Amino acid sequence: MALPQKVRIVEVGPRDGLQNEATQVPASVKIELIHRLQDAGIGIIEATAFVSPKWVPQMADNADVMAGIQRKPGVIYPVLVPNMKGLEAAIAAGADEAVVFGAATESFSKRNTNCSIDEGLARFAEVAKAAIAHGIKVRGDISVCLGCPYEGEVAPAAVVHVAQALDAMGCYEITVCDTIGTGTAGKTRRVIEAVARHIPIERMAGHFHDTYGQAVTNVYAALECGIATFDSSVSGLGGCPYAKGATGNVATEDVLYLLDGLGIETGIDMQKLIAAGDYICGVLGRPTLSRAARAIRAKAA
């Protein structure tokens, strides 16, 4: 299959990238990061999560963040919603897209959402129905598609089961997530091909963590399958609280370097993207995890 000519990047740094930070990141910083990312040409930016502050205190400022964004025409700001209470708050905050999620293994589902896979999907079906009724598009993420911290290998059929449920509840796009970064190119292809027998490839997306240094390779494998939408996080921010040792999402800069090298259109300015990464890393007081950003900075020095 020919590689896509154009790819959409879903920037998840402001939400997935920052949600596990131990020190509270001010809403003003999150808003500034979002502004810098949209100025770099990113058209989809996962802004925040409407979750319980008891469980994810970093996202307690969700309404403030949504209120503070100077929305750029054409840019979409998805928000994570785990239940009806979260959806109601997201609607009140003016969300234009909601993200619901399921897990491919029972153990991860119970640790992450305190319920079985099917119980979680039933809950999200209610959320999706209400969101769509309010004119809010719904995206569905599937966790631990390429490996589970509790169960190890994950059968492609388990991923297909969740994907079909998300499709049935009206998700316009379904994301195959390597939550703990254990995936390889072969596993990536097998899972995507299995799901693509039931869901059109143009309605699928990829989300890869870089724990074993395979994320960019997995992005390329997914491109070869026809995937043209990828989640990534500026400077490689993020991790997973339920997956010991899991590192951040694949760095947006590294994915962009790959895509630029392949002549694939994204509309993203690398220099502005690196500057956005420098900004948030400066606030957090640590260096970028993006190899491309480090190399480009060193070359310019």
C-alpha positions as CSV (number, residue, x, y, z in Angstrom):
1,M,0.0,0.0,0.0
2,A,1.2,3.5,-0.9
3,L,2.0,5.8,2.1
4,P,-0.6,8.5,2.8
5,Q,0.1,11.9,1.2
6,K,-1.1,13.8,4.2
7,V,-1.2,12.9,7.9
8,R,-3.1,14.5,10.8
9,I,-1.2,14.9,14.1
10,V,-3.3,14.8,17.3
11,E,-1.2,16.6,19.9
12,V,-1.8,15.0,23.3
13,G,0.9,16.8,25.3
14,P,-1.4,19.2,27.2
15,R,-3.5,16.4,28.5
16,D,-1.9,13.0,28.3
17,G,1.6,14.5,28.5
18,L,1.0,16.5,31.7
19,Q,-1.6,14.5,33.6
20,N,0.9,12.5,35.6
21,E,3.2,15.4,36.6
22,A,3.7,15.4,40.3
23,T,3.9,19.2,40.6
24,Q,0.8,21.1,39.5
25,V,1.3,22.8,36.2
26,P,-0.7,26.1,36.2
27,A,-3.6,26.5,33.8
28,S,-1.9,29.6,32.4
29,V,1.1,27.4,31.3
30,K,-1.2,24.8,29.7
31,I,-3.0,27.5,27.9
32,E,0.2,29.1,26.6
33,L,1.4,25.6,25.5
34,I,-1.8,25.1,23.5
35,H,-1.4,28.5,21.9
36,R,2.2,27.7,20.9
37,L,1.2,24.3,19.5
38,Q,-1.6,25.8,17.4
39,D,0.7,28.5,16.2
40,A,3.1,25.8,15.0
41,G,0.3,24.5,12.8
42,I,-1.2,21.6,14.8
43,G,-4.9,21.3,14.0
44,I,-6.0,18.9,16.8
45,I,-4.8,19.5,20.4
46,E,-6.1,17.3,23.2
47,A,-6.7,20.1,25.7
48,T,-7.6,18.6,29.0
49,A,-9.7,15.8,30.8
50,F,-12.9,16.1,32.7
51,V,-12.1,13.5,35.3
52,S,-12.3,13.5,39.1
53,P,-9.6,15.7,40.6
54,K,-9.3,13.1,43.3
55,W,-7.9,10.6,40.8
56,V,-6.1,13.1,38.4
57,P,-5.4,16.3,40.3
58,Q,-3.4,17.7,37.4
59,M,-6.6,18.1,35.4
60,A,-8.6,19.9,38.1
61,D,-8.3,23.1,36.2
62,N,-10.0,21.7,33.1
63,A,-12.7,24.4,32.9
64,D,-10.2,27.2,33.4
65,V,-8.0,25.8,30.6
66,M,-11.0,25.5,28.2
67,A,-12.1,29.1,29.1
68,G,-8.6,30.5,28.6
69,I,-7.9,29.1,25.1
70,Q,-8.0,31.6,22.3
71,R,-9.5,29.2,19.8
72,K,-8.0,29.3,16.4
73,P,-10.4,28.8,13.4
74,G,-10.1,25.2,12.1
75,V,-8.4,23.8,15.3
76,I,-10.2,21.1,17.3
77,Y,-9.7,20.7,21.1
78,P,-10.7,17.2,22.1
79,V,-11.2,16.5,25.8
80,L,-11.2,13.2,27.7
81,V,-14.5,12.3,29.4
82,P,-14.8,9.1,31.5
83,N,-18.5,9.4,32.4
84,M,-21.7,11.4,32.2
85,K,-20.6,13.8,34.9
86,G,-17.5,14.5,32.9
87,L,-19.4,15.0,29.7
88,E,-21.8,17.5,31.3
89,A,-18.8,19.5,32.6
90,A,-17.2,19.3,29.1
91,I,-20.4,20.5,27.4
92,A,-20.6,23.4,29.9
93,A,-16.9,24.3,29.1
94,G,-17.7,24.4,25.3
95,A,-15.9,21.2,24.2
96,D,-16.2,20.4,20.5
97,E,-14.9,16.8,20.7
98,A,-14.9,14.1,23.4
99,V,-12.6,11.2,23.8
100,V,-13.9,7.9,25.4
101,F,-11.7,4.9,26.0
102,G,-11.7,1.2,26.5
103,A,-9.0,-1.4,27.3
104,A,-8.1,-4.5,25.4
105,T,-7.5,-6.5,28.6
106,E,-9.7,-7.1,31.7
107,S,-6.9,-6.5,34.1
108,F,-6.0,-3.1,32.7
109,S,-9.7,-2.1,32.5
110,K,-10.2,-3.0,36.2
111,R,-7.1,-1.1,37.3
112,N,-7.8,1.9,35.1
113,T,-11.6,2.3,35.4
114,N,-12.5,-0.1,38.2
115,C,-14.8,-2.2,36.0
116,S,-14.8,-4.9,33.3
117,I,-14.2,-4.2,29.6
118,D,-17.9,-4.6,28.8
119,E,-19.1,-2.6,31.8
120,G,-16.8,0.2,30.7
121,L,-18.0,0.1,27.2
122,A,-21.7,0.2,28.3
123,R,-20.9,3.3,30.3
124,F,-19.2,4.9,27.4
125,A,-22.0,4.1,25.0
126,E,-24.3,6.2,27.2
127,V,-21.7,9.0,27.2
128,A,-21.2,8.8,23.4
129,K,-25.0,8.9,22.7
130,A,-25.4,12.0,24.9
131,A,-22.3,13.7,23.3
132,I,-23.5,13.0,19.8
133,A,-27.0,14.3,20.7
134,H,-25.3,17.6,21.7
135,G,-23.4,17.8,18.4
136,I,-20.1,16.7,19.9
137,K,-18.0,14.3,17.9
138,V,-16.6,11.3,19.8
139,R,-13.3,9.6,19.3
140,G,-12.5,6.2,20.9
141,D,-9.2,5.1,22.3
142,I,-8.2,1.5,23.0
143,S,-5.6,1.0,25.6
144,V,-2.9,-1.7,25.8
145,C,-3.4,-3.0,22.2
146,L,0.2,-4.1,21.8
147,G,0.9,-5.4,25.3
148,C,-0.5,-5.2,28.9
149,P,1.5,-4.6,32.1
150,Y,-0.6,-7.3,33.8
151,E,-1.4,-9.8,31.1
152,G,1.5,-9.5,28.7
153,E,0.7,-10.4,25.1
154,V,-2.7,-9.1,23.8
155,A,-4.6,-11.1,21.1
156,P,-5.7,-9.0,18.1
157,A,-9.2,-10.4,18.6
158,A,-9.4,-8.6,22.0
159,V,-8.6,-5.3,20.3
160,V,-11.2,-6.0,17.6
161,H,-13.9,-6.6,20.2
162,V,-13.4,-3.2,21.7
163,A,-13.0,-1.5,18.3
164,Q,-16.4,-2.9,17.2
165,A,-18.1,-1.7,20.4
166,L,-16.6,1.8,20.0
167,D,-17.8,1.8,16.3
168,A,-21.3,0.7,17.3
169,M,-21.6,3.6,19.8
170,G,-20.8,6.2,17.1
171,C,-17.1,6.9,17.4
172,Y,-16.0,8.6,14.2
173,E,-12.3,7.6,14.8
174,I,-10.8,4.7,16.7
175,T,-7.3,4.8,18.1
176,V,-5.1,1.7,18.5
177,C,-2.9,2.6,21.5
178,D,0.4,1.0,22.6
179,T,0.0,2.3,26.1
180,I,3.1,0.8,27.6
181,G,5.4,1.0,24.5
182,T,6.1,-2.8,24.1
183,G,4.9,-2.9,20.6
184,T,7.0,-3.8,17.5
185,A,6.4,-3.2,13.8
186,G,5.1,-6.8,13.4
187,K,2.7,-6.5,16.3
188,T,1.5,-3.1,15.0
189,R,0.7,-4.5,11.6
190,R,-1.1,-7.5,12.9
191,V,-3.4,-5.5,15.2
192,I,-4.1,-2.8,12.6
193,E,-4.8,-5.4,9.9
194,A,-7.2,-7.3,12.3
195,V,-9.1,-4.1,13.2
196,A,-9.2,-2.9,9.6
197,R,-11.2,-6.0,8.6
198,H,-14.1,-4.4,10.6
199,I,-13.3,-0.6,10.7
200,P,-12.2,1.3,7.6
201,I,-8.5,2.2,7.8
202,E,-9.3,5.9,7.2
203,R,-11.2,5.9,10.5
204,M,-8.3,4.5,12.5
205,A,-5.5,6.2,14.3
206,G,-2.2,5.2,16.0
207,H,-0.9,6.1,19.5
208,F,2.5,4.8,20.4
209,H,4.7,5.1,23.5
210,D,8.4,4.9,23.2
211,T,9.4,2.8,26.2
212,Y,11.5,0.4,24.1
213,G,12.5,2.9,21.5
214,Q,10.1,1.5,18.9
215,A,7.5,4.2,18.6
216,V,8.7,5.9,15.4
217,T,9.2,2.4,13.8
218,N,5.6,1.6,14.8
219,V,4.4,4.8,13.3
220,Y,6.0,3.8,10.0
221,A,4.5,0.3,10.1
222,A,1.1,1.9,10.7
223,L,1.7,4.3,7.8
224,E,2.4,1.3,5.6
225,C,-1.0,-0.1,6.6
226,G,-2.7,3.2,5.6
227,I,-3.1,4.9,8.9
228,A,-3.0,8.7,8.4
229,T,-3.8,10.0,11.9
230,F,-1.3,9.7,14.8
231,D,-1.3,10.9,18.5
232,S,2.0,12.3,19.7
233,S,3.2,14.5,22.5
234,V,5.5,17.5,22.2
235,S,9.0,16.7,23.7
236,G,7.8,13.1,24.4
237,L,5.9,14.2,27.5
238,G,3.7,11.6,29.4
239,G,3.5,8.2,30.8
240,C,1.0,5.8,32.2
241,P,0.2,5.7,36.0
242,Y,-1.0,2.1,35.6
243,A,2.0,0.8,33.7
244,K,5.2,0.8,35.7
245,G,8.2,2.0,33.6
246,A,6.2,3.2,30.6
247,T,7.7,6.3,29.2
248,G,6.1,9.1,27.3
249,N,4.2,9.2,24.1
250,V,6.3,9.4,20.9
251,A,7.6,12.9,20.6
252,T,5.7,15.0,18.0
253,E,9.0,16.4,16.8
254,D,10.3,12.9,16.0
255,V,7.1,11.9,14.2
256,L,7.3,15.2,12.2
257,Y,10.9,14.5,11.3
258,L,9.9,11.1,9.9
259,L,6.9,12.5,8.0
260,D,8.9,15.5,6.6
261,G,11.6,13.0,5.4
262,L,8.9,11.0,3.6
263,G,7.5,14.1,1.9
264,I,4.2,13.6,3.8
265,E,2.2,16.8,4.3
266,T,1.3,17.9,7.9
267,G,1.2,21.7,7.9
268,I,3.4,21.8,11.0
269,D,6.4,24.1,11.4
270,M,9.3,22.2,13.0
271,Q,11.0,25.3,14.4
272,K,7.9,26.5,16.1
273,L,7.1,23.0,17.4
274,I,10.6,22.7,18.9
275,A,10.1,26.2,20.5
276,A,6.8,25.0,22.1
277,G,8.7,22.0,23.4
278,D,11.5,24.2,24.8
279,Y,8.8,26.3,26.6
280,I,7.1,23.4,28.4
281,C,10.4,21.7,29.2
282,G,11.7,25.0,30.7
283,V,8.6,25.1,32.9
284,L,9.1,21.5,34.0
285,G,12.8,21.9,34.5
286,R,14.0,19.0,32.4
287,P,15.3,18.4,28.9
288,T,13.3,17.3,25.9
289,L,12.9,13.6,25.2
290,S,12.7,14.3,21.5
291,R,15.9,13.1,19.7
292,A,15.0,15.2,16.6
293,A,14.6,18.3,18.7
294,R,17.9,17.7,20.4
295,A,19.8,17.1,17.2
296,I,18.3,20.1,15.4
297,R,19.1,22.3,18.4
298,A,22.7,21.0,18.5
299,K,23.1,21.6,14.8
300,A,22.0,25.2,15.1
301,A,24.2,25.9,18.1
